[in-house]
Amino acid sequence: MISHENEVMILLGVATVILLVSMSSFTDLPTWITIAVVIVVGVLIPQLISRKEE
């Protein structure tokens, strides 16, 4: 069975990929903004959720 932490990581990983594809395809935002969103959603938010649960 998948732990809650892994479920959160998988969910946010999928959300990050969807955001990356949609932001690069449908917007004219600079590359650094897209990278910043990927880092925040894919790295920082899962770490904050993991720390809060401990």
Biopython code that builds the backbone (N, CA, C, O; Angstrom):
import numpy as np
from Bio.PDB.StructureBuilder import StructureBuilder

atoms = [
    (1, "MET", "N", (0.841, -1.181, 0.000)),
    (1, "MET", "CA", (0.000, 0.000, 0.000)),
    (1, "MET", "C", (0.889, 1.247, 0.000)),
    (1, "MET", "O", (1.945, 1.273, 0.631)),
    (2, "ILE", "N", (0.448, 2.255, -0.704)),
    (2, "ILE", "CA", (1.221, 3.486, -0.832)),
    (2, "ILE", "C", (0.981, 4.359, 0.394)),
    (2, "ILE", "O", (-0.156, 4.544, 0.829)),
    (3, "SER", "N", (2.071, 4.893, 0.946)),
    (3, "SER", "CA", (1.943, 5.764, 2.111)),
    (3, "SER", "C", (1.381, 7.123, 1.684)),
    (3, "SER", "O", (1.387, 7.481, 0.507)),
    (4, "HIS", "N", (0.900, 7.855, 2.672)),
    (4, "HIS", "CA", (0.318, 9.171, 2.407)),
    (4, "HIS", "C", (1.371, 10.109, 1.818)),
    (4, "HIS", "O", (1.067, 10.902, 0.927)),
    (5, "GLU", "N", (2.588, 10.022, 2.305)),
    (5, "GLU", "CA", (3.667, 10.878, 1.808)),
    (5, "GLU", "C", (3.930, 10.617, 0.324)),
    (5, "GLU", "O", (4.122, 11.553, -0.452)),
    (6, "ASN", "N", (3.937, 9.348, -0.063)),
    (6, "ASN", "CA", (4.150, 9.009, -1.471)),
    (6, "ASN", "C", (2.983, 9.453, -2.339)),
    (6, "ASN", "O", (3.183, 9.869, -3.480)),
    (7, "GLU", "N", (1.768, 9.370, -1.813)),
    (7, "GLU", "CA", (0.604, 9.850, -2.561)),
    (7, "GLU", "C", (0.718, 11.339, -2.846)),
    (7, "GLU", "O", (0.428, 11.793, -3.953)),
    (8, "VAL", "N", (1.143, 12.097, -1.838)),
    (8, "VAL", "CA", (1.305, 13.541, -2.009)),
    (8, "VAL", "C", (2.382, 13.828, -3.045)),
    (8, "VAL", "O", (2.199, 14.686, -3.909)),
    (9, "MET", "N", (3.503, 13.118, -2.965)),
    (9, "MET", "CA", (4.601, 13.318, -3.918)),
    (9, "MET", "C", (4.156, 13.009, -5.347)),
    (9, "MET", "O", (4.464, 13.763, -6.270)),
    (10, "ILE", "N", (3.436, 11.910, -5.530)),
    (10, "ILE", "CA", (2.968, 11.529, -6.867)),
    (10, "ILE", "C", (1.974, 12.556, -7.400)),
    (10, "ILE", "O", (2.064, 12.967, -8.557)),
    (11, "LEU", "N", (1.030, 12.971, -6.562)),
    (11, "LEU", "CA", (0.028, 13.951, -6.977)),
    (11, "LEU", "C", (0.678, 15.265, -7.395)),
    (11, "LEU", "O", (0.345, 15.819, -8.443)),
    (12, "LEU", "N", (1.600, 15.760, -6.584)),
    (12, "LEU", "CA", (2.241, 17.023, -6.919)),
    (12, "LEU", "C", (3.211, 16.874, -8.091)),
    (12, "LEU", "O", (3.423, 17.830, -8.837)),
    (13, "GLY", "N", (3.795, 15.704, -8.260)),
    (13, "GLY", "CA", (4.641, 15.464, -9.427)),
    (13, "GLY", "C", (3.841, 15.521, -10.715)),
    (13, "GLY", "O", (4.273, 16.120, -11.699)),
    (14, "VAL", "N", (2.674, 14.894, -10.703)),
    (14, "VAL", "CA", (1.793, 14.936, -11.879)),
    (14, "VAL", "C", (1.311, 16.364, -12.123)),
    (14, "VAL", "O", (1.266, 16.819, -13.266)),
    (15, "ALA", "N", (0.953, 17.066, -11.057)),
    (15, "ALA", "CA", (0.512, 18.456, -11.199)),
    (15, "ALA", "C", (1.629, 19.325, -11.773)),
    (15, "ALA", "O", (1.372, 20.228, -12.570)),
    (16, "THR", "N", (2.861, 19.052, -11.369)),
    (16, "THR", "CA", (4.000, 19.812, -11.879)),
    (16, "THR", "C", (4.189, 19.594, -13.376)),
    (16, "THR", "O", (4.425, 20.544, -14.123)),
    (17, "VAL", "N", (4.087, 18.356, -13.806)),
    (17, "VAL", "CA", (4.243, 18.062, -15.238)),
    (17, "VAL", "C", (3.128, 18.724, -16.044)),
    (17, "VAL", "O", (3.377, 19.288, -17.109)),
    (18, "ILE", "N", (1.906, 18.654, -15.536)),
    (18, "ILE", "CA", (0.778, 19.287, -16.233)),
    (18, "ILE", "C", (0.978, 20.798, -16.307)),
    (18, "ILE", "O", (0.753, 21.407, -17.353)),
    (19, "LEU", "N", (1.401, 21.402, -15.200)),
    (19, "LEU", "CA", (1.665, 22.844, -15.200)),
    (19, "LEU", "C", (2.784, 23.210, -16.163)),
    (19, "LEU", "O", (2.683, 24.199, -16.888)),
    (20, "LEU", "N", (3.841, 22.423, -16.173)),
    (20, "LEU", "CA", (4.973, 22.706, -17.054)),
    (20, "LEU", "C", (4.553, 22.671, -18.518)),
    (20, "LEU", "O", (4.887, 23.573, -19.286)),
    (21, "VAL", "N", (3.828, 21.640, -18.896)),
    (21, "VAL", "CA", (3.395, 21.513, -20.293)),
    (21, "VAL", "C", (2.425, 22.627, -20.660)),
    (21, "VAL", "O", (2.541, 23.228, -21.728)),
    (22, "SER", "N", (1.472, 22.903, -19.782)),
    (22, "SER", "CA", (0.479, 23.930, -20.109)),
    (22, "SER", "C", (1.088, 25.328, -20.118)),
    (22, "SER", "O", (0.739, 26.150, -20.965)),
    (23, "MET", "N", (1.996, 25.604, -19.182)),
    (23, "MET", "CA", (2.618, 26.929, -19.159)),
    (23, "MET", "C", (3.529, 27.145, -20.364)),
    (23, "MET", "O", (3.569, 28.242, -20.921)),
    (24, "SER", "N", (4.247, 26.125, -20.763)),
    (24, "SER", "CA", (5.149, 26.302, -21.905)),
    (24, "SER", "C", (4.392, 26.308, -23.232)),
    (24, "SER", "O", (4.863, 26.892, -24.208)),
    (25, "SER", "N", (3.234, 25.669, -23.277)),
    (25, "SER", "CA", (2.480, 25.599, -24.531)),
    (25, "SER", "C", (1.519, 26.762, -24.725)),
    (25, "SER", "O", (1.388, 27.282, -25.833)),
    (26, "PHE", "N", (0.849, 27.172, -23.660)),
    (26, "PHE", "CA", (-0.257, 28.107, -23.808)),
    (26, "PHE", "C", (0.025, 29.525, -23.329)),
    (26, "PHE", "O", (-0.827, 30.399, -23.481)),
    (27, "THR", "N", (1.190, 29.772, -22.760)),
    (27, "THR", "CA", (1.495, 31.121, -22.289)),
    (27, "THR", "C", (2.805, 31.596, -22.896)),
    (27, "THR", "O", (3.595, 30.805, -23.412)),
    (28, "ASP", "N", (3.014, 32.879, -22.824)),
    (28, "ASP", "CA", (4.265, 33.472, -23.308)),
    (28, "ASP", "C", (5.107, 33.973, -22.139)),
    (28, "ASP", "O", (5.820, 34.969, -22.262)),
    (29, "LEU", "N", (5.022, 33.290, -21.021)),
    (29, "LEU", "CA", (5.793, 33.692, -19.854)),
    (29, "LEU", "C", (7.270, 33.409, -20.073)),
    (29, "LEU", "O", (7.628, 32.500, -20.823)),
    (30, "PRO", "N", (8.127, 34.183, -19.422)),
    (30, "PRO", "CA", (9.562, 33.900, -19.518)),
    (30, "PRO", "C", (9.888, 32.525, -18.931)),
    (30, "PRO", "O", (9.158, 32.000, -18.090)),
    (31, "THR", "N", (10.982, 31.970, -19.388)),
    (31, "THR", "CA", (11.381, 30.634, -18.951)),
    (31, "THR", "C", (11.621, 30.576, -17.452)),
    (31, "THR", "O", (11.309, 29.565, -16.823)),
    (32, "TRP", "N", (12.172, 31.642, -16.861)),
    (32, "TRP", "CA", (12.496, 31.609, -15.437)),
    (32, "TRP", "C", (11.237, 31.503, -14.582)),
    (32, "TRP", "O", (11.283, 30.924, -13.497)),
    (33, "ILE", "N", (10.127, 32.043, -15.042)),
    (33, "ILE", "CA", (8.880, 31.926, -14.281)),
    (33, "ILE", "C", (8.382, 30.486, -14.318)),
    (33, "ILE", "O", (7.924, 29.956, -13.305)),
    (34, "THR", "N", (8.470, 29.861, -15.473)),
    (34, "THR", "CA", (8.069, 28.458, -15.588)),
    (34, "THR", "C", (8.926, 27.577, -14.689)),
    (34, "THR", "O", (8.410, 26.688, -14.011)),
    (35, "ILE", "N", (10.227, 27.820, -14.682)),
    (35, "ILE", "CA", (11.133, 27.048, -13.825)),
    (35, "ILE", "C", (10.811, 27.288, -12.357)),
    (35, "ILE", "O", (10.834, 26.351, -11.559)),
    (36, "ALA", "N", (10.511, 28.530, -11.992)),
    (36, "ALA", "CA", (10.176, 28.842, -10.600)),
    (36, "ALA", "C", (8.905, 28.118, -10.164)),
    (36, "ALA", "O", (8.841, 27.604, -9.047)),
    (37, "VAL", "N", (7.907, 28.073, -11.018)),
    (37, "VAL", "CA", (6.663, 27.371, -10.687)),
    (37, "VAL", "C", (6.921, 25.881, -10.513)),
    (37, "VAL", "O", (6.387, 25.261, -9.592)),
    (38, "VAL", "N", (7.734, 25.304, -11.390)),
    (38, "VAL", "CA", (8.066, 23.881, -11.284)),
    (38, "VAL", "C", (8.794, 23.596, -9.978)),
    (38, "VAL", "O", (8.503, 22.600, -9.316)),
    (39, "ILE", "N", (9.722, 24.442, -9.602)),
    (39, "ILE", "CA", (10.461, 24.234, -8.351)),
    (39, "ILE", "C", (9.537, 24.359, -7.151)),
    (39, "ILE", "O", (9.612, 23.551, -6.225)),
    (40, "VAL", "N", (8.672, 25.358, -7.155)),
    (40, "VAL", "CA", (7.770, 25.548, -6.011)),
    (40, "VAL", "C", (6.792, 24.386, -5.884)),
    (40, "VAL", "O", (6.637, 23.825, -4.799)),
    (41, "VAL", "N", (6.135, 24.022, -6.976)),
    (41, "VAL", "CA", (5.113, 22.976, -6.911)),
    (41, "VAL", "C", (5.731, 21.590, -6.785)),
    (41, "VAL", "O", (5.198, 20.739, -6.072)),
    (42, "GLY", "N", (6.832, 21.355, -7.459)),
    (42, "GLY", "CA", (7.414, 20.023, -7.482)),
    (42, "GLY", "C", (8.385, 19.717, -6.369)),
    (42, "GLY", "O", (8.628, 18.548, -6.068)),
    (43, "VAL", "N", (8.957, 20.757, -5.738)),
    (43, "VAL", "CA", (9.984, 20.521, -4.721)),
    (43, "VAL", "C", (9.598, 21.110, -3.368)),
    (43, "VAL", "O", (9.568, 20.397, -2.366)),
    (44, "LEU", "N", (9.307, 22.392, -3.337)),
    (44, "LEU", "CA", (9.105, 23.065, -2.053)),
    (44, "LEU", "C", (7.811, 22.663, -1.355)),
    (44, "LEU", "O", (7.825, 22.383, -0.157)),
    (45, "ILE", "N", (6.708, 22.629, -2.069)),
    (45, "ILE", "CA", (5.432, 22.275, -1.441)),
    (45, "ILE", "C", (5.439, 20.854, -0.882)),
    (45, "ILE", "O", (4.976, 20.657, 0.242)),
    (46, "PRO", "N", (5.947, 19.846, -1.618)),
    (46, "PRO", "CA", (6.001, 18.506, -1.014)),
    (46, "PRO", "C", (6.868, 18.441, 0.244)),
    (46, "PRO", "O", (6.538, 17.727, 1.190)),
    (47, "GLN", "N", (7.982, 19.189, 0.257)),
    (47, "GLN", "CA", (8.828, 19.203, 1.449)),
    (47, "GLN", "C", (8.114, 19.849, 2.626)),
    (47, "GLN", "O", (8.222, 19.369, 3.754)),
    (48, "LEU", "N", (7.390, 20.926, 2.376)),
    (48, "LEU", "CA", (6.651, 21.580, 3.457)),
    (48, "LEU", "C", (5.558, 20.669, 4.001)),
    (48, "LEU", "O", (5.340, 20.617, 5.211)),
    (49, "ILE", "N", (4.879, 19.959, 3.126)),
    (49, "ILE", "CA", (3.836, 19.033, 3.572)),
    (49, "ILE", "C", (4.443, 17.894, 4.377)),
    (49, "ILE", "O", (3.878, 17.487, 5.392)),
    (50, "SER", "N", (5.587, 17.375, 3.940)),
    (50, "SER", "CA", (6.247, 16.281, 4.662)),
    (50, "SER", "C", (6.695, 16.719, 6.048)),
    (50, "SER", "O", (6.554, 15.967, 7.013)),
    (51, "ARG", "N", (7.229, 17.919, 6.154)),
    (51, "ARG", "CA", (7.681, 18.423, 7.458)),
    (51, "ARG", "C", (6.511, 18.659, 8.400)),
    (51, "ARG", "O", (6.616, 18.417, 9.603)),
    (52, "LYS", "N", (5.400, 19.132, 7.853)),
    (52, "LYS", "CA", (4.233, 19.419, 8.676)),
    (52, "LYS", "C", (3.633, 18.142, 9.253)),
    (52, "LYS", "O", (3.107, 18.149, 10.366)),
    (53, "GLU", "N", (3.709, 17.044, 8.500)),
    (53, "GLU", "CA", (3.143, 15.774, 8.952)),
    (53, "GLU", "C", (3.993, 15.110, 10.022)),
    (53, "GLU", "O", (3.485, 14.306, 10.804)),
    (54, "GLU", "N", (5.275, 15.434, 10.067)),
    (54, "GLU", "CA", (6.161, 14.804, 11.052)),
    (54, "GLU", "C", (5.954, 15.396, 12.375)),
    (54, "GLU", "O", (6.609, 14.998, 13.338)),
]
sb = StructureBuilder()
sb.init_structure("model")
sb.init_model(0)
sb.init_chain("A")
sb.init_seg("    ")
for serial, (resi, resn, name, xyz) in enumerate(atoms, 1):
    if name == "N":
        sb.init_residue(resn, " ", resi, " ")
    sb.init_atom(name, np.array(xyz, "f"), 0.0, 1.0, " ", f" {name:<3s}", serial, name[0])
structure = sb.get_structure()
